[in-house]
Protein backbone atom coordinates (compact mmCIF):
# COMPACT_ATOMS: atom_id res chain seq x y z
CA UNK A 1 0.00 0.00 0.00
CA UNK A 2 1.17 3.53 -0.73
CA UNK A 3 -0.15 7.09 -0.66
CA UNK A 4 -2.52 9.10 1.53
CA UNK A 5 -6.27 9.29 1.93
CA UNK A 6 -8.75 11.08 4.17
CA UNK A 7 -11.19 13.98 4.24
CA UNK A 8 -8.43 16.63 4.24
CA UNK A 9 -6.20 14.97 1.63
CA UNK A 10 -6.04 16.65 -1.78
CA UNK A 11 -4.19 15.87 -5.01
CA UNK A 12 -3.12 12.44 -3.77
CA UNK A 13 -4.29 8.85 -3.76
CA UNK A 14 -3.89 5.63 -1.83
CA UNK A 15 -3.23 2.42 -3.74
CA UNK A 16 -3.37 -1.19 -2.60
CA UNK A 17 -1.88 -3.78 -4.94
CA UNK A 18 -2.60 -7.52 -4.63
CA UNK A 19 -0.93 -9.95 -7.02
CA UNK A 20 -2.95 -12.84 -8.50
CA UNK A 21 -2.19 -15.96 -10.52
CA UNK A 22 -4.94 -15.33 -13.07
CA UNK A 23 -7.78 -13.02 -13.91
CA UNK A 24 -5.85 -10.20 -15.58
CA UNK A 25 -5.65 -6.67 -14.21
CA UNK A 26 -8.66 -5.69 -12.09
CA UNK A 27 -8.85 -2.00 -11.14
CA UNK A 28 -11.27 -0.75 -8.48
CA UNK A 29 -11.11 3.04 -8.42
CA UNK A 30 -13.02 5.49 -6.23
CA UNK A 31 -12.28 8.96 -7.52
CA UNK A 32 -13.48 12.55 -7.08
CA UNK A 33 -12.54 13.30 -10.70
CA UNK A 34 -13.88 10.22 -12.47
CA UNK A 35 -15.91 12.21 -15.01
CA UNK A 36 -12.93 14.24 -16.24
CA UNK A 37 -9.94 11.98 -15.71
CA UNK A 38 -11.24 8.52 -14.83
CA UNK A 39 -10.51 6.82 -18.15
CA UNK A 40 -7.11 8.50 -18.50
CA UNK A 41 -6.13 7.33 -15.01
CA UNK A 42 -7.24 3.77 -15.76
CA UNK A 43 -5.19 3.79 -18.94
CA UNK A 44 -2.13 5.07 -17.04
CA UNK A 45 -2.46 2.28 -14.48
CA UNK A 46 -2.65 -0.34 -17.25
CA UNK A 47 0.43 1.11 -18.94
CA UNK A 48 2.44 1.02 -15.71
CA UNK A 49 1.46 -2.58 -14.98
CA UNK A 50 2.46 -3.54 -18.50
CA UNK A 51 5.76 -1.68 -18.14
CA UNK A 52 6.65 -3.70 -15.04
CA UNK A 53 5.47 -6.97 -16.62
CA UNK A 54 2.59 -7.62 -14.20
CA UNK A 55 -0.39 -9.27 -15.91
CA UNK A 56 -2.54 -10.51 -13.03
CA UNK A 57 -3.39 -8.31 -10.04
CA UNK A 58 -6.13 -6.41 -8.23
CA UNK A 59 -5.54 -2.69 -7.73
CA UNK A 60 -7.70 -0.72 -5.28
CA UNK A 61 -7.39 3.06 -5.66
CA UNK A 62 -8.85 5.82 -3.48
CA UNK A 63 -8.23 8.95 -5.53
CA UNK A 64 -8.40 12.53 -4.20
CA UNK A 65 -7.54 14.22 -7.47
CA UNK A 66 -3.99 12.92 -7.91
CA UNK A 67 -2.13 14.21 -10.93
CA UNK A 68 -0.60 11.58 -13.26
CA UNK A 69 2.90 11.91 -11.77
CA UNK A 70 1.49 11.28 -8.28
CA UNK A 71 -0.61 8.31 -9.35
CA UNK A 72 2.40 6.86 -11.16
CA UNK A 73 4.65 7.33 -8.13
CA UNK A 74 2.21 5.67 -5.73
CA UNK A 75 1.69 2.66 -7.99
CA UNK A 76 5.44 2.25 -8.62
CA UNK A 77 6.02 2.15 -4.85
CA UNK A 78 3.43 -0.62 -4.47
CA UNK A 79 5.08 -2.63 -7.22
CA UNK A 80 8.54 -2.24 -5.72
CA UNK A 81 7.30 -3.35 -2.32
CA UNK A 82 6.36 -6.74 -3.73
CA UNK A 83 9.14 -7.22 -6.29
CA UNK A 84 12.88 -6.75 -6.72
CA UNK A 85 12.62 -4.62 -9.85
CA UNK A 86 15.00 -1.69 -10.31
CA UNK A 87 13.10 -0.29 -13.29
CA UNK A 88 11.71 3.24 -13.11
CA UNK A 89 8.48 4.34 -14.76
CA UNK A 90 9.09 7.89 -15.92
CA UNK A 91 6.44 10.10 -17.44
CA UNK A 92 7.67 12.55 -20.10
CA UNK A 93 9.23 15.68 -18.59
CA UNK A 94 6.64 18.46 -18.41
CA UNK A 95 8.29 21.06 -16.13
CA UNK A 96 10.23 22.81 -18.90
CA UNK A 97 13.95 22.79 -19.54
CA UNK A 98 16.50 23.27 -16.75
CA UNK A 99 18.77 26.03 -18.02
CA UNK A 100 21.42 25.55 -15.35
CA UNK A 101 21.95 27.23 -12.02
CA UNK A 102 24.24 30.05 -11.02
CA UNK A 103 26.54 29.75 -8.00
CA UNK A 104 25.75 33.28 -6.83
CA UNK A 105 22.03 33.46 -7.57
CA UNK A 106 19.64 34.85 -4.95
CA UNK A 107 19.02 32.42 -2.09
CA UNK A 108 17.26 34.84 0.27
CA UNK A 109 14.37 32.46 0.86
CA UNK A 110 14.00 28.71 0.56
CA UNK A 111 10.57 27.18 1.17
CA UNK A 112 10.46 23.74 2.77
CA UNK A 113 7.81 21.32 1.46
CA UNK A 114 7.21 17.82 2.90
CA UNK A 115 8.39 15.29 0.33
CA UNK A 116 5.39 13.01 0.71
CA UNK A 117 2.63 15.65 0.44
CA UNK A 118 1.96 16.36 -3.26
CA UNK A 119 -0.76 18.94 -2.65
CA UNK A 120 1.81 21.38 -1.23
CA UNK A 121 4.10 21.00 -4.25
CA UNK A 122 1.74 21.66 -7.14
CA UNK A 123 1.40 25.45 -6.85
CA UNK A 124 4.43 26.18 -4.65
CA UNK A 125 6.11 28.23 -7.39
CA UNK A 126 3.49 30.97 -7.32
CA UNK A 127 4.77 32.14 -3.92
CA UNK A 128 8.02 33.30 -5.58
CA UNK A 129 10.55 32.01 -3.10
CA UNK A 130 14.11 31.92 -4.42
CA UNK A 131 14.28 28.18 -3.80
CA UNK A 132 11.82 25.34 -3.17
CA UNK A 133 13.03 22.45 -1.03
CA UNK A 134 11.39 19.06 -1.49
CA UNK A 135 12.25 17.57 1.89
CA UNK A 136 13.05 13.91 2.40
CA UNK A 137 14.44 14.21 5.91
CA UNK A 138 12.62 15.49 9.01
CA UNK A 139 9.17 15.93 7.42
CA UNK A 140 8.94 12.31 6.21
CA UNK A 141 8.33 9.37 8.55
CA UNK A 142 10.96 6.63 8.50
CA UNK A 143 8.59 4.05 7.01
CA UNK A 144 7.63 6.43 4.15
CA UNK A 145 11.13 7.39 2.95
CA UNK A 146 11.10 5.17 -0.17
CA UNK A 147 7.62 6.39 -1.04
CA UNK A 148 8.59 10.06 -0.74
CA UNK A 149 11.76 9.58 -2.78
CA UNK A 150 9.84 8.35 -5.84
CA UNK A 151 7.23 11.10 -5.48
CA UNK A 152 9.96 13.77 -5.29
CA UNK A 153 11.65 12.27 -8.36
CA UNK A 154 8.41 12.63 -10.33
CA UNK A 155 7.78 16.13 -8.95
CA UNK A 156 11.21 17.27 -10.15
CA UNK A 157 10.31 16.08 -13.64
CA UNK A 158 6.71 17.22 -13.83
CA UNK A 159 6.08 20.34 -11.69
CA UNK A 160 6.86 23.86 -12.84
CA UNK A 161 8.29 25.93 -9.97
CA UNK A 162 8.31 29.15 -12.02
CA UNK A 163 12.03 29.84 -11.80
CA UNK A 164 12.60 28.90 -8.16
CA UNK A 165 15.78 26.91 -7.63
CA UNK A 166 14.87 23.24 -7.45
CA UNK A 167 16.28 21.94 -4.17
CA UNK A 168 16.08 18.63 -2.32
CA UNK A 169 17.05 18.02 1.30
CA UNK A 170 18.29 14.45 1.32
CA UNK A 171 18.36 12.25 4.40
CA UNK A 172 21.29 12.12 6.75
CA UNK A 173 24.07 9.99 5.33
CA UNK A 174 24.33 7.13 4.47
CA UNK A 175 20.62 6.99 3.51
CA UNK A 176 21.03 10.33 1.75
CA UNK A 177 23.39 8.74 -0.77
CA UNK A 178 20.53 6.52 -1.98
CA UNK A 179 18.37 9.64 -2.34
CA UNK A 180 21.11 11.34 -4.33
CA UNK A 181 21.64 8.43 -6.73
CA UNK A 182 17.95 8.28 -7.60
CA UNK A 183 17.26 12.03 -7.86
CA UNK A 184 20.42 13.41 -9.46
CA UNK A 185 19.41 12.76 -13.10
CA UNK A 186 15.97 14.33 -12.82
CA UNK A 187 16.47 18.09 -12.57
CA UNK A 188 17.51 18.81 -8.98
CA UNK A 189 19.66 21.95 -9.00
CA UNK A 190 20.82 22.01 -5.37
CA UNK A 191 21.13 19.30 -2.73
CA UNK A 192 20.97 20.19 0.95
CA UNK A 193 23.15 17.89 3.05
CA UNK A 194 21.67 17.74 6.58
CA UNK A 195 23.60 17.29 9.83
CA UNK A 196 26.91 17.84 8.08
CA UNK A 197 29.85 17.56 10.48
CA UNK A 198 32.84 16.65 8.28
CA UNK A 199 34.03 17.53 4.79
CA UNK A 200 34.02 13.84 3.76
CA UNK A 201 30.22 13.93 3.81
CA UNK A 202 30.24 16.51 1.03
CA UNK A 203 32.81 14.42 -0.86
CA UNK A 204 30.60 11.31 -0.63
CA UNK A 205 27.56 13.12 -2.03
CA UNK A 206 29.69 14.60 -4.80
CA UNK A 207 31.02 11.16 -5.76
CA UNK A 208 27.49 9.80 -6.09
CA UNK A 209 26.39 12.79 -8.17
CA UNK A 210 29.38 12.44 -10.50
CA UNK A 211 29.02 8.69 -11.00
CA UNK A 212 25.25 8.92 -11.50
CA UNK A 213 25.40 11.70 -14.07
CA UNK A 214 28.16 9.88 -15.95
CA UNK A 215 25.78 6.96 -16.44
CA UNK A 216 22.65 8.94 -17.26
CA UNK A 217 24.29 11.52 -19.49
CA UNK A 218 22.74 14.93 -18.67
CA UNK A 219 25.13 17.83 -18.92
CA UNK A 220 24.08 19.23 -15.58
CA UNK A 221 25.69 20.88 -12.57
CA UNK A 222 24.29 20.21 -9.12
CA UNK A 223 25.21 22.54 -6.27
CA UNK A 224 25.44 21.68 -2.57
CA UNK A 225 24.29 23.41 0.60
CA UNK A 226 25.55 21.64 3.75
CA UNK A 227 23.49 22.28 6.88
CA UNK A 228 25.44 22.69 10.13
CA UNK A 229 23.41 21.32 13.05
CA UNK A 230 25.92 20.30 15.71
CA UNK A 231 28.83 21.64 17.74
CA UNK A 232 31.25 19.50 15.73
CA UNK A 233 29.85 20.89 12.49
CA UNK A 234 30.40 24.44 13.73
CA UNK A 235 34.03 23.65 14.60
CA UNK A 236 34.60 22.21 11.10
CA UNK A 237 32.64 24.93 9.29
CA UNK A 238 35.39 26.23 7.02
CA UNK A 239 36.51 22.76 5.94
CA UNK A 240 32.93 21.93 5.02
CA UNK A 241 32.36 25.26 3.26
CA UNK A 242 35.47 24.76 1.11
CA UNK A 243 35.07 21.01 0.53
CA UNK A 244 33.99 21.35 -3.11
CA UNK A 245 33.61 23.95 -5.84
CA UNK A 246 29.96 22.89 -5.97
CA UNK A 247 29.32 24.06 -2.39
CA UNK A 248 27.70 27.44 -3.06
CA UNK A 249 26.03 28.06 0.30
CA UNK A 250 26.00 26.72 3.84
CA UNK A 251 23.09 26.87 6.26
CA UNK A 252 22.74 26.54 10.00
CA UNK A 253 19.98 24.52 11.67
CA UNK A 254 19.36 25.99 15.08
CA UNK A 255 16.86 23.50 16.51
CA UNK A 256 19.24 20.54 16.30
CA UNK A 257 22.26 22.68 17.15
CA UNK A 258 20.67 23.94 20.37
CA UNK A 259 19.70 20.38 21.27
CA UNK A 260 23.30 19.30 20.73
CA UNK A 261 24.51 22.18 22.90
CA UNK A 262 21.98 21.29 25.58
CA UNK A 263 20.35 24.73 25.57
CA UNK A 264 16.93 26.10 24.72
CA UNK A 265 16.50 28.20 21.60
CA UNK A 266 15.36 31.71 22.52
CA UNK A 267 14.03 34.68 20.57
CA UNK A 268 17.11 36.73 21.46
CA UNK A 269 19.45 34.07 20.14
CA UNK A 270 22.31 34.61 22.59
CA UNK A 271 22.80 30.86 22.86
CA UNK A 272 23.57 30.56 19.12
CA UNK A 273 25.40 33.85 18.51
CA UNK A 274 28.85 32.25 18.41
CA UNK A 275 27.75 29.48 16.07
CA UNK A 276 25.98 31.83 13.68
CA UNK A 277 28.90 34.25 13.43
CA UNK A 278 31.27 31.29 13.01
CA UNK A 279 29.17 30.06 10.08
CA UNK A 280 29.11 33.51 8.48
CA UNK A 281 32.87 33.89 8.84
CA UNK A 282 33.55 30.43 7.37
CA UNK A 283 31.28 31.09 4.40
CA UNK A 284 32.78 34.50 3.65
CA UNK A 285 36.28 33.04 3.88
CA UNK A 286 35.29 30.27 1.44
CA UNK A 287 33.49 32.67 -0.91
CA UNK A 288 30.01 31.14 -0.53
CA UNK A 289 26.65 32.31 0.83
CA UNK A 290 25.82 31.99 4.55
CA UNK A 291 22.17 31.02 5.07
CA UNK A 292 20.36 31.38 8.39
CA UNK A 293 17.95 28.94 10.05
CA UNK A 294 14.16 28.95 9.78
CA UNK A 295 11.94 31.13 11.99
CA UNK A 296 9.40 28.81 13.54
CA UNK A 297 6.62 31.24 14.56
CA UNK A 298 4.65 31.50 11.32
CA UNK A 299 2.05 33.88 12.81
CA UNK A 300 4.34 36.69 14.01
CA UNK A 301 5.52 38.61 10.97
CA UNK A 302 6.83 41.57 13.00
CA UNK A 303 9.12 39.28 14.97
CA UNK A 304 10.16 37.59 11.74
CA UNK A 305 11.15 40.90 10.14
CA UNK A 306 13.17 41.86 13.20
CA UNK A 307 14.88 38.48 13.10
CA UNK A 308 15.70 38.84 9.40
CA UNK A 309 17.23 42.28 9.95
CA UNK A 310 19.43 40.88 12.73
CA UNK A 311 20.38 38.01 10.45
CA UNK A 312 21.35 40.38 7.63
CA UNK A 313 23.35 42.50 10.09
CA UNK A 314 25.41 39.42 11.01
CA UNK A 315 26.21 38.82 7.35
CA UNK A 316 23.68 36.13 6.41
CA UNK A 317 22.31 36.37 2.88
CA UNK A 318 19.16 34.29 3.26
CA UNK A 319 17.13 32.04 5.53
CA UNK A 320 14.71 29.15 5.41
CA UNK A 321 10.94 29.42 5.69
CA UNK A 322 8.26 26.92 6.55
CA UNK A 323 5.23 28.93 5.40
CA UNK A 324 4.66 30.85 2.15
CA UNK A 325 3.58 33.91 4.14
CA UNK A 326 7.14 34.33 5.42
CA UNK A 327 8.68 34.78 1.95
CA UNK A 328 7.74 38.43 1.35
CA UNK A 329 8.91 39.46 4.81
CA UNK A 330 12.24 37.69 4.37
CA UNK A 331 12.85 39.40 1.04
CA UNK A 332 11.99 42.74 2.60
CA UNK A 333 14.39 42.18 5.48
CA UNK A 334 17.35 41.37 3.23
CA UNK A 335 16.81 44.39 0.98
CA UNK A 336 19.23 47.30 1.56
CA UNK A 337 17.61 50.47 2.91
CA UNK A 338 17.57 53.80 1.08
CA UNK A 339 20.12 55.48 3.43
CA UNK A 340 22.49 52.55 2.95
CA UNK A 341 22.18 52.78 -0.85
CA UNK A 342 22.72 56.56 -0.84
CA UNK A 343 25.81 56.21 1.34
CA UNK A 344 27.23 53.54 -0.97
CA UNK A 345 26.70 55.80 -3.99
CA UNK A 346 28.52 58.66 -2.27
CA UNK A 347 31.42 56.40 -1.30
CA UNK A 348 31.92 55.17 -4.85
CA UNK A 349 31.56 58.68 -6.27
CA UNK A 350 34.24 59.97 -3.89
CA UNK A 351 36.46 56.98 -4.69
CA UNK A 352 36.21 57.50 -8.45
CA UNK A 353 36.79 61.23 -8.16
CA UNK A 354 39.92 60.65 -6.09
CA UNK A 355 41.26 58.08 -8.54
CA UNK A 356 40.54 60.40 -11.48
CA UNK A 357 42.55 63.15 -9.80
CA UNK A 358 45.41 60.79 -9.00
CA UNK A 359 44.91 61.01 -5.24
CA UNK A 360 46.17 58.16 -3.09
CA UNK A 361 43.91 59.08 -0.19
CA UNK A 362 40.13 58.93 -0.49
CA UNK A 363 37.85 60.71 1.96
CA UNK A 364 34.17 61.42 2.35
CA UNK A 365 33.67 64.44 4.53
CA UNK A 366 35.94 63.94 7.54
CA UNK A 367 36.14 60.14 7.17
CA UNK A 368 38.81 58.23 5.28
CA UNK A 369 37.69 55.54 2.83
CA UNK A 370 39.81 52.41 2.47
CA UNK A 371 39.53 49.41 0.13
CA UNK A 372 37.20 47.27 2.34
CA UNK A 373 34.75 50.19 2.64
CA UNK A 374 34.71 50.58 -1.14
CA UNK A 375 34.20 46.85 -1.62
CA UNK A 376 31.28 46.88 0.81
CA UNK A 377 29.72 49.83 -1.05
CA UNK A 378 30.02 47.94 -4.32
CA UNK A 379 28.28 44.91 -2.79
CA UNK A 380 25.46 47.10 -1.51
CA UNK A 381 24.90 48.62 -4.94
CA UNK A 382 25.03 45.24 -6.61
CA UNK A 383 22.26 44.08 -4.28
CA UNK A 384 20.33 47.32 -4.88
CA UNK A 385 20.43 46.70 -8.62
CA UNK A 386 19.06 43.19 -8.14
CA UNK A 387 16.19 44.67 -6.16
CA UNK A 388 15.78 47.35 -8.85
CA UNK A 389 16.29 50.12 -6.32
CA UNK A 390 18.76 51.78 -8.72
CA UNK A 391 19.61 51.39 -12.38
PyMOL commands that set and color helices and strands:
alter all, ss='L'
color gray80, all
select helices_A, chain A and resi 34-51+68-81+118-121+124-127+142-158+175-186+199-216+231-235+237-241+254-261+270-286+301-314+325-333+338-356+371-386
alter helices_A, ss='H'
color red, helices_A
select strands_A, chain A and resi 2-3+13-19+25-31+57-63+109-114+131-135+165-169+190-193+223-228+247-252+289-292+318-321+363-364+367-368
alter strands_A, ss='S'
color yellow, strands_A
deselect
rebuild
show_as cartoon
